[in-house]
Amino acid sequence: MNEGACYPPKGEERGEEQVMRISVESSLIDENGSFLPDIRCVPISALKYQMDLQDLTEEDSSLEPVAADDSLEMLRAEEEWEAVESIRPESGSWERPERTGQLISFNEALQYFQSADLSICRKKIQSTVPRRGLSAFFHCLFGPPQLRDGLQEERDLILAIAQCSLDHKDPVHGRVLQTIYKKLTGSRFDCALSGTHWEELGFQGSNPGTDLRGAGFLALLHLLYLVMDSQTLLLAHEIFRLSQHHIQHFPFCVMSVNITQIVIHALREECLSKECNRQHTVFPVVNSLYAAIFLHLAYIWKTQQKTILDSSFVLKDLEILAKRNPKQLLRNLDTYLTKRIKGLSPGMLSRTQNISGSHDPHSKTLNFTGICDLH
């Protein structure tokens, strides 16, 4: 082979000359046993020497001549393809594959807030509902016990997180959103932190932060707990599928935010103090009550054929039940998860009423309360 065929003009650096020579001398064998020049390795800058490229292709008479313009177009296309960004069909947003983030656990997100500066948010909280006069007197005599001193700081942290808004620039906030999206949809790729794909998950708009009023980032932490806990993940999928029913559909994430608000009200009114004192912790009780209310809502929604028009009435009943008998709701959740682990089909939400062990199909053991029962 002519070693000077691919040499650059005089005046070029020696390093480029060596790169071009190695690129030309590398070859591949085609199906006919002929040697094909590895044109792909030639830098685009070398293709300006059209006469040298033609000499290269004419050395072997068995090869068809390669047009310089076609090779140039091919190499440009290959470089563009290698540099192209991937598109997410679910969100319609562009992103590079290497930006795919890792899932974040509930404990990791909680540790972030435990070490974060929440002084501004703490100034906004009101730990308990203020009472005066006879209301304070009767609450002192007949109301629930006060939270122990060692647990008040944990309660205030929960209420402070409920005052935090979503910050798209915070990487931890973004990871929480990405984890919720991936676990609910089964997607392996990151999505944009704003877009119409969030409406498909049950937010009212393209920005999830606008729906967190009244519950703050605690609403997202509750969703994160629901999808990252191995026991409640299947329950989350079942409720999410129920929310997409063609008749009984409801906004999944907005409903979740409302349930978080119910939990906050029950915590501030000291309805959870007795259970928190018994378990010597607050956050696990709050998380479990959130999941228990969501389970109860799914049962009411499915068995009583509720629709979006009934949502305000159902939520009001759930709030009354959560304040009056949170312990029973927690017991229902524990029994449901235990029975499901032992082989109960997770898709049979309509069987929740019989989970307590009663064989009577009309059993009231779980105290699932409907609108008519309350009235």
Salt bridges, closest charged atoms under 4 A:
GLU17 OE2 - ARG14 NH1 2.16
GLU17 OE2 - ARG21 NH2 3.69
GLU78 OE1 - ARG40 NE 3.37
GLU82 OE2 - ARG40 NH2 3.32
GLU85 OE2 - ARG96 NE 3.75
GLU90 OE1 - ARG88 NH1 1.87
GLU95 OE2 - ARG88 NE 3.98
GLU108 OE2 - ARG175 NH1 3.01
ASP156 OD1 - ARG155 NE 3.24
ASP170 OD2 - HIS173 NE2 3.84
ASP190 OD1 - LYS182 NZ 2.64
GLU238 OE2 - ARG241 NH2 2.29
GLU269 OE2 - LYS323 NZ 2.84
GLU270 OE1 - HIS139 NE2 2.78
GLU275 OE2 - ARG278 NH2 2.47
GLU319 OE2 - HIS265 ND1 3.09
GLU319 OE2 - LYS323 NZ 3.03
